[in-house]
Amino acid sequence: NNISYRHPGRNSDTLKNISVEFKMNEITAVVGHSGSGKSTLIDLLPRLREPTKGSILVDGIDIRKYTLNSLRAKISYSPQFPYIFDGSVKNHILYGNHNASDNDIYKAAYLSGAEDFINKLPHGFDTNLGEGAVKLSGGQRQRLDLARALVGKKSILILDEPTSNLDSESEELFKQALYKIRKETNTTIIIVTHRLASVIDADQIIVLNQGKVEAAAVHSELLKQNGWYAKAWKMQV
């Protein structure tokens, strides 16, 4: 609600009076040009940064009333370049929740779309991936790391540029996994991206421009508005 943020030492706000809502069981994309404030906005949710003005509510409660541990326990995060440690598939997924049962691991792999390729590996979930999992494709590494993010069963899932380095087939598989997660869990899914093709079916697309919300709508509506989104879409297509 009315969030503003100013980096220390700056003379102007990076974010200016931002009011948006991320809903449970929905996919919300945050898009905009480089420097529009996307990453800064997302950093505010787990309190990696504190807003200069305004408040952020989770389940109607100001996040400053949560302890940092209890707030961050609600949030899982998958980065643009997932790092896969040397070890088994199962162990990588367990980084998301060391107490997960085998059933939890299998369910996370199913939801993330990683189950099929994992079962084709020489030793399935016990296959040793090696440092960086170089034998896996970019799409496979991304879906494996999504399983790691899901196994904790956290209510908010943040994905940072998840398809920016994927080919069109891998991107489509990743999108299918997200819709499966939306359908079968109660997760609030937030995607930060510049690749608009990956979020055309999102329930809501928030367009940031110069630190402000320029628009918030679905893909078809944003194209009609002929703002930044429509122009960026024409360039990318």
N, C-alpha and C positions, 0 to 999 in steps of 0.2 A: 504494500500500500504506500504510494507516494515516495518511492525509494529514490534517493539521490546518493551519489558517491563521488568523492573527490580524492584523487591520489595525493599523497603528501607532497607538498612543494609545488603543486599545480595551482593555476589561477582560475581554472574553470572546472566544472563538474564533468566526469566521464559519463555518469548516468544522471538523467534529469527527470525527476518526478515519474518514475516508472510504477505503473499499477497493472499487474497481470495476475492471472490465476492458472495454476497447473492442477488439473483435475485427475482424480483417481480413475483407473481403467481407461485412461486416454493417453494418446501420444501427442505431446506438444513439442513442436520444433521451434528453436530460436535461431533466426537467420539474420544476415546483414553483412555488409562489406567489412573488410578488415579494419579494426579500430572502432567499430560501431558500439562496442560495449558488451558483446555476447559473453566472453569469458569472465569479465568482471561481474556481470549479473549472476552467473552460475557460482562464482566464488563466494558470493554472499550467502548462499543457501546453507552450506555447512559451517559458516562463520570463519572462513579463511580470511575474509575481510569483513569489516563492520560498516554498515551504511552511515553516511554523514547525516542523513535525514530519512525519516519514514520508518516503517516497521514491516517485518516479515512474519507471517503466521503459518504454522503447520497444525492442521486440525483445529484451527481457531485459536491457537495458543502462540503468543509471541515467542520466537525462538530464543530470546534472551532469558526466558524463564526455564528453558531446558538446560541441563548440564551439557557441556560439550560432548561428553561421551554418549549421553542418551540421544542427543540430536544426531550425531554422526552415525549412531547405531541404526538410524532409520534410512541411511543413504548408502547406496552402492554406486561405484563409479567405474566406467570402462574408458581408458584413454585412447587416443588416436593411434598410438603405437604401443600395443600391449607387449610387455616383456615377459617371455615365457622362460622360467627358470629351468635349469637342468634337473630333470626328474621325470616322474611318470605323469601321464595325463591326469590320473586320479589326484596326485599330489598338487598339481596346479589348481585344479578346481577347489581343493580343500583350503587353499589360501583364502578363499572367501568365507570359510567357516570351518575351523579345525574340528568342530564337534559334529559335523554333518555325517549322517548315516550313508550307507551305500545307496539306499533308495533315494535319499536327497540328492546325491551326486548324479544318479541316473536321470532323475526328474529334471535337474538343471541342464544336463546335456541334451535331453529331449526338447526342452523349451527353447534352448539356444540354437537348435538346429545342428548341433555338433554330434549328435548320437550316431548318425549314419556313417560319417567318416571315421569316427573313433572305433566303431565296431569292425571296420575294415583294416585297421592297423594290425601289425603282427601279433601283438598281445593285448589288443583292446585297450581298456582303461589302465592296464599295467604297462603299456608301452612306454619306454624311456624316450623322451623327446630330444634330449641333447640341448646344449646351451642355445637359447634363442629359437628352438624348434624350427631350424632351417629347412627341415624336410616337409614341413607343412606349408600350404599356400597362405597368402595373406588373408584370404577369406576364412580359411580353417583356423588360423591363429585368432582372428577376430571373434569367431563364434565360440572357440574354446575359452577365450577370456570372458566372453559374455556369460558362459556357464559359471565361471568363477564368481562373477558379479551376482549371479542369480541364486547361488546355493545358500547365501546368507538370508534369503527370504526377506529382504528389506523392502520397505514400502515405497521408496523413491529410487528410481534408477536413472542416473545421468550418463549419457553417452556423448563423448567429445569427438566430433568428426569421424564417426564410426565407419563410413564407407568411402572416405576420401582417397584411399589407396587401393580400392578394390576394382576389379573389372566388372562389367555389367552383370555377368552371371552370378558372381559372388555377392554383388550388391543386392540382387533380387532375392537370393537365399537369405541374406541378412534381414531384409525387409519382411520376408515371410516369418522369420523367427520372432520379430518384434510384434507382429500381429497375433501370433500364437500366444505370446506373453500377455498381451492386452486382453485376449479372449479368456485365457485360463487362469489368470491371477488378478489380484487387486492392486497392481503396481501402477504408480504414477511414473510415466516414462517421459523423460526430457532429453531431446536430442539437440545438440549444438552443431550446426553444420553450415557450410557454404555451398554444398552440393544439393541443389534444390530438387533434382530428380529423385533423391532418396526419401523425400518427405512429402511428396505430392498427395499421399493418402493420409497424412496426419490429421488428427481431429482438430487441431488448431496450429496455425503457424504465426508466430510472433515476429514481426519485422522490426529490427532495431536500426535506426539511422541517426547518426550523430548523437548517440546517447539517449534518444527518445524512442518511444513506441510509435512508429509510423502507421502501423496497421496490425490487426490481429484477426485472422479469418481463415477459412479453408482455401485451398489452392485456387479453385475456380473463381472465388470471389476476389482474391488478390489480383488475378489476371485482369479482371474487369476494372479494377481501380487505377490501373496504369501508373502505379508508383514505382518505387525502387524494385520491388519483387518482380513485377511484370517485365521491366527492362532487363533485369538480371536473368530471368527465365529465357527471354529471347536470345540473349548472348550465349547462355550455356547450351541451349538446344541447337 
